Amino acid sequence: NLVVISYLNVSWGAQAIPRHRYYAFDKHNGDLVWVSTPGGRPLDTTYSTPVVADINGQKLIIGGNADGSIYAMKQTTGEMVWGFKLSKRGINTSVIVEGTKVYATHSEENLDTTKMGRVVCIDATGNGDVTNTHELWRNDGVGVGYASPTLKDGRLYVVDNSANLHCFNADTGELYWQHSIGTVGRGSPVWADGKIFVTEVNGKFHILKPGEDTCESLNVQEITRDEDDHYVEIFGSPAIADGRIIFTTEERIYCIGRK
């Protein structure tokens, strides 16, 4: 019965200090139910969309924060349950949750290594600061700062900033394969009909068939302008419904499917 939004703000009184805050409203009348400020000083703006997950019978809101951490909060009150420090900059990707595992990514400086970027799996059953106690696995040097991950049949798929699609074992973090889809990755991969649909910034739309140890390219289309045949940039992710694929470019919205 709640609508929850989050953003960076600074106001008056208790909200005079800039923070990444969460606001929960009653969906029936719009009344403010709670405000939560789980993080510290913001390092960046953030585009991470929080998700709701049932962790051991408790509904938690889990998402990336502008202070570079991942936080879990009680859905009913906004009280922080746990926090996981991940990056020296704000988190822009959304997490994905499967069972009691949380998968998160970033492409900035790590807190404890010199490599840029990390894909990490977190045990979501902890309390307090779980940075050093509830990490299940990590893969450093994979810079996934914009595209959120996709999970299917025990495999985690991520697109890095250089438009490489990586396939990991979701339980162990083992890398199965890597497949290039171009040079600039921003859109999240989407799974449907046994395939992965994903865009690349320089006008490319890919349909891929992931396998055990490799990935097959089924089709690649370049989206161009009518007036000069130059590619149009694509920053968003595809949406799939009723047998149709919908995606946006910098100029238009497209729908692909049978008429």
C-alpha positions in Angstrom: 0.0 0.0 0.0 3.0 2.3 -0.4 4.6 4.3 -3.2 8.3 4.7 -2.5 10.5 7.2 -4.3 14.1 8.1 -3.7 16.4 11.0 -4.8 19.1 13.3 -3.6 17.7 16.3 -1.8 18.5 19.2 0.5 15.8 21.2 2.2 15.3 22.8 5.7 15.3 21.5 9.3 16.0 17.8 9.5 16.6 17.6 5.8 19.1 20.5 5.6 22.0 18.2 5.0 22.3 16.8 1.5 21.4 13.1 1.4 20.0 10.4 -0.7 16.5 10.0 0.9 13.6 7.6 0.5 10.0 8.8 0.9 7.1 6.4 1.3 3.5 7.6 0.6 0.2 5.9 1.2 -1.0 5.0 -2.2 -4.6 5.7 -1.4 -4.4 9.3 0.0 -0.9 10.4 -0.7 0.0 10.8 3.0 3.7 10.7 3.9 4.3 7.5 5.9 8.0 7.6 6.5 11.3 9.1 5.4 14.5 7.1 5.4 18.1 8.4 5.1 20.2 5.2 5.3 23.4 6.6 3.7 26.1 9.2 4.3 27.4 12.1 2.3 26.4 11.7 -1.3 29.3 11.4 -3.8 27.2 11.5 -7.0 23.6 11.6 -8.2 22.1 8.2 -8.5 19.9 6.4 -10.9 19.6 3.1 -9.0 16.0 2.0 -8.8 15.3 0.1 -5.5 13.6 -3.3 -5.5 11.4 -5.0 -3.0 12.3 -8.5 -1.9 11.1 -11.0 0.7 14.1 -12.0 2.8 13.3 -14.6 5.4 9.7 -13.5 5.6 10.6 -9.8 5.9 9.9 -7.3 3.1 13.0 -5.2 2.4 13.6 -2.3 0.0 17.1 -2.8 -1.4 19.0 -0.4 -3.6 22.1 1.5 -4.5 22.9 4.7 -2.8 24.6 8.0 -3.7 27.2 7.3 -1.1 28.5 4.2 -2.9 26.8 1.6 -0.7 23.9 -0.9 -1.1 21.2 -0.6 1.6 18.3 -2.7 2.7 15.4 -1.1 4.6 12.2 -2.4 6.2 9.4 -1.7 3.8 6.9 -0.9 6.5 9.1 1.7 8.4 12.1 2.6 6.3 14.4 1.4 9.1 17.8 0.4 7.8 18.5 -3.3 8.2 21.9 -3.6 6.6 24.4 -1.7 4.6 27.2 -2.9 2.2 30.0 -0.4 1.2 30.8 -1.0 -2.5 32.3 2.0 -4.3 34.0 5.4 -3.8 31.3 6.9 -6.1 27.5 6.7 -6.2 25.7 3.6 -7.5 23.8 4.0 -10.7 22.8 0.4 -11.5 19.8 -1.4 -9.9 20.4 -4.5 -7.9 18.8 -7.8 -8.7 17.6 -10.2 -5.9 17.2 -14.0 -6.1 16.3 -15.8 -2.9 18.6 -14.3 -0.3 21.3 -13.2 -2.7 21.7 -9.6 -3.9 23.7 -8.9 -7.0 25.2 -5.4 -7.5 27.6 -3.7 -9.8 29.5 -0.5 -10.4 32.3 0.9 -12.6 34.2 3.3 -10.3 37.0 3.0 -7.8 36.8 0.1 -5.4 37.3 0.7 -1.7 39.8 -2.1 -1.1 41.6 -2.7 -4.5 43.1 -0.6 -7.3 40.9 -2.1 -10.0 38.0 -0.2 -11.4 34.6 -1.8 -11.2 33.1 -4.8 -9.5 30.3 -7.3 -9.8 29.4 -8.6 -6.3 27.0 -11.1 -4.7 25.8 -10.2 -1.2 24.0 -12.4 1.4 20.9 -10.4 2.2 20.2 -12.0 5.6 22.6 -9.8 7.7 22.2 -6.9 10.0 24.2 -3.7 10.4 27.4 -3.1 8.4 27.7 -6.4 6.4 30.6 -5.2 4.2 33.2 -7.6 5.7 30.8 -10.4 6.7 28.2 -11.1 4.0 30.0 -10.9 0.7 29.6 -14.3 -1.1 31.7 -13.6 -4.2 33.2 -10.7 -6.3 34.6 -10.2 -9.7 36.9 -7.1 -9.9 37.8 -5.1 -12.9 34.4 -5.5 -14.6 33.1 -2.0 -15.0 29.3 -2.2 -15.0 28.2 1.3 -14.2 25.1 1.9 -16.2 23.4 -1.3 -17.3 21.6 -3.3 -14.5 22.1 -7.1 -14.4 19.8 -9.9 -15.6 19.5 -13.3 -13.9 18.2 -16.5 -15.6 18.7 -20.2 -14.7 21.6 -19.6 -12.3 23.5 -17.3 -14.7 24.1 -13.6 -14.2 24.4 -11.5 -17.3 25.9 -8.0 -17.2 26.9 -5.4 -19.8 30.0 -3.4 -19.0 30.7 0.2 -20.0 32.6 -1.0 -23.1 29.6 -3.0 -24.3 30.9 -6.5 -23.4 28.2 -9.0 -22.3 29.5 -11.2 -19.4 28.0 -14.4 -18.2 28.7 -15.5 -14.6 27.8 -18.4 -12.5 25.3 -16.8 -10.1 26.4 -19.0 -7.2 30.2 -18.8 -7.5 31.0 -15.8 -9.7 32.9 -17.9 -12.2 33.0 -16.3 -15.6 31.6 -18.6 -18.3 32.0 -16.3 -21.3 32.3 -12.8 -22.7 30.7 -11.4 -25.9 31.3 -8.0 -27.4 28.2 -6.1 -28.7 30.1 -2.8 -29.7 32.0 -0.1 -27.9 29.7 1.7 -25.4 27.2 -0.1 -23.1 24.4 1.6 -21.3 21.2 -0.4 -21.8 20.4 -3.4 -19.6 20.1 -6.8 -21.2 16.6 -8.3 -21.2 15.8 -12.0 -21.3 12.8 -13.4 -23.3 12.0 -16.5 -25.4 15.4 -18.0 -24.6 17.3 -15.0 -26.0 18.9 -11.8 -24.8 17.8 -8.5 -26.3 20.2 -5.7 -25.7 21.1 -2.3 -27.2 24.4 -0.5 -27.8 24.8 3.2 -27.7 26.0 3.6 -31.3 22.6 2.6 -32.8 22.9 -1.2 -32.5 20.1 -3.5 -31.4 21.2 -7.1 -30.8 19.4 -10.4 -30.4 21.7 -13.0 -28.8 21.4 -16.7 -28.0 23.4 -17.5 -24.9 25.0 -20.9 -24.6 26.9 -22.9 -22.0 30.3 -21.5 -22.9 29.7 -19.1 -25.7 27.1 -16.6 -27.1 25.7 -16.6 -30.6 24.6 -13.4 -32.4 21.3 -14.1 -34.1 20.7 -10.6 -35.4 22.1 -7.1 -35.3 20.3 -4.1 -36.6 21.6 -0.6 -36.9 19.0 2.1 -36.2 19.6 5.1 -38.4 18.0 8.5 -39.2 15.9 8.7 -42.3 17.4 12.0 -43.5 21.1 11.0 -43.6 21.3 7.3 -42.6 23.5 8.2 -39.6 23.0 6.0 -36.6 21.0 7.3 -33.6 22.2 6.8 -30.1 20.4 4.3 -27.8 20.8 4.6 -24.1 17.8 2.7 -22.8 16.8 -0.9 -22.3 14.3 -2.9 -24.3 10.9 -3.7 -22.9 9.0 -6.8 -24.1 5.3 -7.4 -23.9 2.6 -9.3 -25.9 5.2 -10.6 -28.4 6.5 -7.1 -29.1 9.8 -5.4 -28.4 9.7 -1.7 -27.5 12.8 0.5 -27.2 13.7 4.2 -27.5 16.5 6.1 -29.2 17.5 9.7 -28.8 14.9 10.6 -31.4 12.1 8.0 -31.5 10.3 5.1 -29.8 10.2 1.8 -31.8 7.9 -1.2 -31.5 9.0 -4.4 -33.3 6.7 -7.3 -33.9 4.0 -8.7 -36.1 1.3 -6.2 -37.1 
